Amino acid sequence: MILATLGSSKLVTTLDAIMTELFTGIKPDRILILSEEARELDLTNITRPFGINAETKVLELGVGINQWREKVRDISMDVADITPGRKYMAIESL
């Protein structure tokens, strides 16, 4: 299962969104963070206590609705948490 969430300039918001999904019982094999810019992120210490060994990847989609519109449609995901991020990021991820 692929869990996707939006990246935020406040890392705690992105982590809260991921934790919320884990607490609801989702057990992803892969976690995608859709972001305007690339960043390194290791979630091992967060997912391991849940018995989850998920690959984490930050996908840099760029800035602006046109960038997101073009790139999001090609991303495969089973669950999308749109809590963090900007409004246009959420709209294009639905």
Secondary structure, 3 states (H helix, E strand, C coil): CEEEEECCCCHHHHHHHHHHHHHCCCCCCEEEEEECCCCCCCCHHHHHHHCCCCEEEEEECCCCHHHHHHHHCCCCCCEEECCCCCHHHHHHHC
